Amino acid sequence: MADDVSSAHPIGEAEAAALVQRLRTALGDKGVSTDPHEIAPHIQDWRGRWRGWTPVLVKPASTEEVARAVRICAEAGASITPQGGNSGLVNGGVPYGEVLISLRRMNQVREVDPRNDAMTLEAGVVLTEAQRVADEAGRLFPLSLGAEGVATIGGLISTNAGGVAVLRYGMMRDLVLGLEVVLPDGQIWNGLRALRKDNTGYDLKHLFIGAEGTLGVVTAATLKLFPRPAVRETAWAVVASPDDAVALLARAKHLSGGAVTGFELVPSLALDLVVEHLPGARDPLPASAPWRVLIELSLPRAEGARELMEAILADAMEAGLASDAAIAGNEAQRAAMWRIRENIAVAEKAHGKARKHDVSVPVSRLPDFMTRAGALVEATLPGATIIAFGHVGDGNMHYNVVPPRGVDPEAFVEDAGAPVTRAIHDLVTELNGSISAEHGVGKLKREELADRKAGVELDLMRAVKQALDPAGRMNPGRVL
Ligand SMILES: Cc1cc2nc3c(=O)[nH]c(=O)nc-3n(C[C@H](O)[C@H](O)[C@H](O)COP(=O)(O)OP(=O)(O)OC[C@H]3O[C@@H](n4cnc5c(N)ncnc54)[C@H](O)[C@@H]3O)c2cc1C
């Protein structure tokens, strides 16, 4: 069954020409492109690691146009890859012969309902725009991540994106109230309900969240809004180990009554890379210790906020968990601290190739993971450099391994580094963690997922795919 539902159906040249003609008739010239220059940025991923191809780029401007295009593809037996901002990191949105449907033109705000703390946006709205719309309505849309200037609502939903505020607000799955989806046969499912309570059977929206385009095309979503915090207190603390960072997190959560919205681990190595590659960046607190944490509290009142952060940091120093700390004194300093964290991936990219691992374990087991993973990498590839950073508050590390001198980085990132990944992922599995915490599966981890998921779980996933997309035309070869 796995092969039935995952095999691609790229179409031949003659069929492609006929298909393009039908799509043009249905969507007009604005909605269809075969121009290689226009297509070029859509068929290469953000890191420049994968390059695909497509016979046609479809650019629908409405749900009805998406449905028309999907119906035409179904009739022609052509596979589809949906795409948003193309910032995904697992080779999920780059087409390999599929018809590419870009949702970027579907960028309308359909409704903002502050009294219901909800807004309905089309799939192509970029995350920074979603945040702006919420802010304009006096609310907060809390999702925030490094690619927020390009990632779209449809892509964020389809990858169940995480980011830097999951600790308090949850993943994208937790922020979605309702969805509108074009199904693989071209039917439109309008599930745009703005309800907090709705126990009327299976909650279908969750099937499409994190499905990476394998079950349908997300065209719009109703999203949760939150009160805007009156004040954010942000601090940068120097810690000796991930163990101390996890202990500090627990104390900060307790002392703040759950007001910690961000808690990110930054190794000094990553900090050095950002300072080297990002113009204007500097270490907020020069120190020789190997780790820093970025702590953010979001509070409803300004009174007492600074004192609360000071108390948390004083407590950490008294307990021997932090050797030094600085509180952002103004918005510019706060932004500078976050800029460091958010630019680690960018600085790493400028620095060179690394083998990436987006893994999670229970927060309590993170220190154990970090110690053992370090030893495993050294044993598997002596001299390799580890750049492990990220969402320690969610137990999620971006665990990246740079090969030592003398090892070809290109080959290491492709096949030669597989033993390192196997060692790290075996450890993650032993600790009951996940080999993909927030980036998804795509083509990159598809085979490994099949090896690592228990049979029952995988069978259920395949049954869902078979029920919704029996011909296996929606983003084939991704996830399953
Ligand atoms: C610098 C950087 C930092 C990042 N930081 C984070 C982070 O902190 N946390 C995190 O979770 N991710 C992060 N990412 C990954 C990426 O931003 C997310 O995966 C994001 O959700 C992708 O959105 P997109 O619109 O670019 O989707 P795309 O890359 O276009 O697509 C991603 C997947 O979703 C599918 N898809 C896209 N749109 C639709 C749709 N409308 N309907 C159905 N399927 C669709 C695609 O087929 C593909 O499988 C980061 C990426 C970069 C480059």
The ligand as an SDF file (V2000), in Angstrom:
LIG
                    3D

 53 58  0  0  0  0  0  0  0  0999 V2000
   15.6300   30.6860    8.5280 C   0  0  0  0  0  0  0  0  0  0  0  0
   14.5200   29.6940    8.7930 C   0  0  0  0  0  0  0  0  0  0  0  0
   14.0800   29.5220   10.0950 C   0  0  0  0  0  0  0  0  0  0  0  0
   13.0490   28.6100   10.3620 C   0  0  0  0  0  0  0  0  0  0  0  0
   12.6170   28.4690   11.6520 N   0  0  0  0  0  0  0  0  0  0  0  0
   11.6250   27.6070   11.9130 C   0  0  0  0  0  0  0  0  0  0  0  0
   11.1670   27.4320   13.2650 C   0  0  0  0  0  0  0  0  0  0  0  0
   11.6770   28.0300   14.2150 O   0  0  0  0  0  0  0  0  0  0  0  0
   10.1460   26.5900   13.4700 N   0  0  0  0  0  0  0  0  0  0  0  0
    9.5450   25.8870   12.4480 C   0  0  0  0  0  0  0  0  0  0  0  0
    8.6080   25.1290   12.6960 O   0  0  0  0  0  0  0  0  0  0  0  0
    9.9730   26.0210   11.1710 N   0  0  0  0  0  0  0  0  0  0  0  0
   10.9870   26.8560   10.8830 C   0  0  0  0  0  0  0  0  0  0  0  0
   11.4330   26.9770    9.5910 N   0  0  0  0  0  0  0  0  0  0  0  0
   10.8280   26.1490    8.5150 C   0  0  0  0  0  0  0  0  0  0  0  0
    9.7260   26.8320    7.6910 C   0  0  0  0  0  0  0  0  0  0  0  0
    9.7410   28.2100    7.8400 O   0  0  0  0  0  0  0  0  0  0  0  0
    8.3840   26.2730    8.0990 C   0  0  0  0  0  0  0  0  0  0  0  0
    8.3450   24.9000    7.7770 O   0  0  0  0  0  0  0  0  0  0  0  0
    7.1870   26.9850    7.4230 C   0  0  0  0  0  0  0  0  0  0  0  0
    6.0240   26.5010    8.0140 O   0  0  0  0  0  0  0  0  0  0  0  0
    7.1090   26.7900    5.9350 C   0  0  0  0  0  0  0  0  0  0  0  0
    6.1440   27.6840    5.3990 O   0  0  0  0  0  0  0  0  0  0  0  0
    6.1290   28.0080    3.8300 P   0  0  0  0  0  0  0  0  0  0  0  0
    4.9650   28.8570    3.5360 O   0  0  0  0  0  0  0  0  0  0  0  0
    7.4510   28.5220    3.4210 O   0  0  0  0  0  0  0  0  0  0  0  0
    5.8730   26.5380    3.2520 O   0  0  0  0  0  0  0  0  0  0  0  0
    6.5720   25.8140    2.0200 P   0  0  0  0  0  0  0  0  0  0  0  0
    8.0330   25.6810    2.2700 O   0  0  0  0  0  0  0  0  0  0  0  0
    6.1560   26.4330    0.7560 O   0  0  0  0  0  0  0  0  0  0  0  0
    5.8940   24.3720    2.1390 O   0  0  0  0  0  0  0  0  0  0  0  0
    6.1390   23.5340    3.2450 C   0  0  0  0  0  0  0  0  0  0  0  0
    5.2950   22.2580    3.0950 C   0  0  0  0  0  0  0  0  0  0  0  0
    3.9120   22.5650    3.2070 O   0  0  0  0  0  0  0  0  0  0  0  0
    3.2200   22.2720    1.9790 C   0  0  0  0  0  0  0  0  0  0  0  0
    2.3140   23.3980    1.7410 N   0  0  0  0  0  0  0  0  0  0  0  0
    2.6410   24.7180    1.6300 C   0  0  0  0  0  0  0  0  0  0  0  0
    1.5270   25.4530    1.4870 N   0  0  0  0  0  0  0  0  0  0  0  0
    0.4810   24.5860    1.5150 C   0  0  0  0  0  0  0  0  0  0  0  0
   -0.9270   24.7390    1.4190 C   0  0  0  0  0  0  0  0  0  0  0  0
   -1.4810   25.9340    1.2750 N   0  0  0  0  0  0  0  0  0  0  0  0
   -1.6930   23.6310    1.4650 N   0  0  0  0  0  0  0  0  0  0  0  0
   -1.1550   22.4030    1.6100 C   0  0  0  0  0  0  0  0  0  0  0  0
    0.1750   22.2030    1.7070 N   0  0  0  0  0  0  0  0  0  0  0  0
    0.9710   23.2790    1.6710 C   0  0  0  0  0  0  0  0  0  0  0  0
    4.2940   22.1090    0.9300 C   0  0  0  0  0  0  0  0  0  0  0  0
    3.9050   21.2110   -0.0830 O   0  0  0  0  0  0  0  0  0  0  0  0
    5.4510   21.5640    1.7530 C   0  0  0  0  0  0  0  0  0  0  0  0
    5.3160   20.1840    1.9340 O   0  0  0  0  0  0  0  0  0  0  0  0
   12.4740   27.8670    9.3030 C   0  0  0  0  0  0  0  0  0  0  0  0
   12.9160   28.0560    7.9870 C   0  0  0  0  0  0  0  0  0  0  0  0
   13.9360   28.9440    7.7380 C   0  0  0  0  0  0  0  0  0  0  0  0
   14.3730   29.1260    6.3200 C   0  0  0  0  0  0  0  0  0  0  0  0
  1  2  1  0
  2  3  1  0
  2 52  2  0
  3  4  2  0
  4  5  1  0
  4 50  1  0
  5  6  2  0
  6  7  1  0
  6 13  1  0
  7  8  2  0
  7  9  1  0
  9 10  1  0
 10 11  2  0
 10 12  1  0
 12 13  2  0
 13 14  1  0
 14 15  1  0
 14 50  1  0
 15 16  1  0
 16 17  1  0
 16 18  1  0
 18 19  1  0
 18 20  1  0
 20 21  1  0
 20 22  1  0
 22 23  1  0
 23 24  1  0
 24 25  2  0
 24 26  1  0
 24 27  1  0
 27 28  1  0
 28 29  2  0
 28 30  1  0
 28 31  1  0
 31 32  1  0
 32 33  1  0
 33 34  1  0
 33 48  1  0
 34 35  1  0
 35 36  1  0
 35 46  1  0
 36 37  1  0
 36 45  1  0
 37 38  2  0
 38 39  1  0
 39 40  1  0
 39 45  2  0
 40 41  1  0
 40 42  2  0
 42 43  1  0
 43 44  2  0
 44 45  1  0
 46 47  1  0
 46 48  1  0
 48 49  1  0
 50 51  2  0
 51 52  1  0
 52 53  1  0
M  END
$$$$
